[in-house]
Amino acid sequence: MERLRDRLTEAGPETTLWVSESEYRFSRVLMRLVGVLMPGAFRKQSRQHMQDFKAFAELGKDVREAKD
């Protein structure tokens, strides 16, 4: 199970602060092991989602387009 909480707040006239909190709870033993051994993978995926949203918000870039 994953819980997400995103907050967007005005930080200035042309600036928005985005705070994203993620909590992962695994019910299966294998996923618990993955969570313990590879926590960086979850942070990396979250960071990629944030960068994709930033590209969309600032540049209008559709991240669904092929990245080849």
N, C-alpha and C positions, 0 to 999 in steps of 0.2 A: 504494500500500500504506500502511496506517496501523497504527501500533503504539501500544497504550495500556497504561498501567500505572497502576492505582489502588491507593492505600493508605489504609486507615482505621485510625486509632490513637486510643486514649483520651487525651483532653487534660485531662480532669477528671471529676468524678463525673457530671455531666449534659452533657458536651461531648465531641464527636468531631471530630478533625481529618481532613479528606479532602484528600489530595494526589493530583492527577491529572496525569500526564505523557503528552503526545501527540507522536508523531513521524509526519510525513507524507513519503512518498517517491513521487514521480510518475514514471511510465515514459513517458507521452506528452508531447510537446512543448507542446501546448496547455495541459495541466494544470500543467506546470512554469511556464509563463508566468502562469497564473492565481495560482499559489502565490506567485510573486514580486511580482505587481502588487496582490494582494488578501490579504495575510496576516491582516488584521483579520477577514475573513469566517470564517476557521477558528477564530480565538480567540472570536469572537462565538458561533458554533455550539456550541463546547465549553462556554462559560459558560452558555448556555441549557440544555444538558443537565444541568449541575450544579445550576442553579436548579430545574429540573423534579424532579430527584432529591431535593433539599432539601424541596420542597413535599410530595413523597410521604412522605419519612421523618418529617417533623415534623408534617404536617397530614393525612396520609392522602389527599391530593388525587391523583386519577387524571389524569395529564397527557394521556391519550389522549382525554379528553373535549374537545368542541369549545371553542375559545378565542374564539368569536365574541362 
